[in-house]
Amino acid sequence: MNTLFQPYRLNDTLTLANRFMMAPLTRCMAGPGLVPTEQMAAYYGRRADIGLIISEAVIIRPDGQGYPNTPGLFTQAQIDGWKKVTSAVHAKGGKIFAQLWHVGRLSHPFFHQAEVLAPSAVAFDGTVPRMRKLTYQVPRALTEADIAQLVQDYAQAAANAIEAGFDGVEIHGANGYLIDQFLHHSTNLRSDNYGGSPEKMSRFALEVVDAISARIGGDRVGIRLSPGAYVHLEGSPEDRAVFDYLLAELNERPLAYIHLGIFDDNLTFDYLGGRASDYLRAHYKGNLVGVGNYDAERAAVAIEANRFDLVAIGRPLIANPDYLDKVKKGEALVPYADTMLAELV
Ligand code: FNR
């Protein structure tokens, strides 16, 4: 367990106080204009002893929204709101990255009165959570000009994150949202420069990584990926070659880390030959963040066995703002319950 509490050097720019990360956790609590609130600042500030906090997913522009009251990073008021959050974390010696998000086909015009955009015109079968009367629509397939604009918008959101005081950004490339929709065959039916081969299916993700890295420096950029599809889209065996290619390309880029996107790391995927975390470890040379139903003890065993380098903790940190202190002292944790999502404790 001791290793978990020792400082960890991510790269020349960033050294974390310990190997714990706070997993990104959408809370749907932003104020009018999707501006972060004082309550959010206090909530993140209470968790500043975690080595690196990843913020709840933050939308890069209006049509990236898929749920009510998710905060943004595209207006000055939003940037100013986030300054309160980053100041609260920094005042206690913590570090925080913004998770940059566009939901792609999981958006709805209800939120922005605009089109729903995605790699291909394939709808997600279902209704918007928390807003069950809204059925997902067939998205419009992005043109190459739309894609070029999106890449710029990601880079601008990253620059805005730095202006807001964040220590870096995590690109949300996981969980079936926009970037992930390019990486899987069930949602990418394109036959232009952005689909049809592993190289072309990876192009959008890599363009976003490169544009953001050029803007703020790759040492401040992480990416979350779900090579094993488990939510919001169907995986297929051909997806494996896409991730093999993408990870080989990411090995050439000096990023801060890759973070697995999953809810339970015990899940196995035939086409990955087992757990997604083990697949990432075998193919990616840089820092790897494990996640998904870990407690500190099992995380320590996994890190000791060199299965990953850092662990992200999600639900236990919703239930226990003093998670780290309790774990250090061996005290019992409050068990997580979905009802806790109603309030920022
Ligand atoms: C999540 N998760 C998540 N993931 C992400 O990449 N961006 C997000 O905004 C969210 N939001 C979110 C909200 C809530 C309420 C939950 C429970 C989960 C997934 C999360 O980061 C993590 O991968 C899982 O919760 C698994 O870790 P734990 O909870 O088992 O430690």
Residues whose N, C-alpha, C, O or C-beta is under 5 A from the ligand:
A	BS01	FNR	A23 P24 L25 T26 E56 A57 I262 F263 V291 G292 N293 Y294 A312 I313 G314 R315 P316
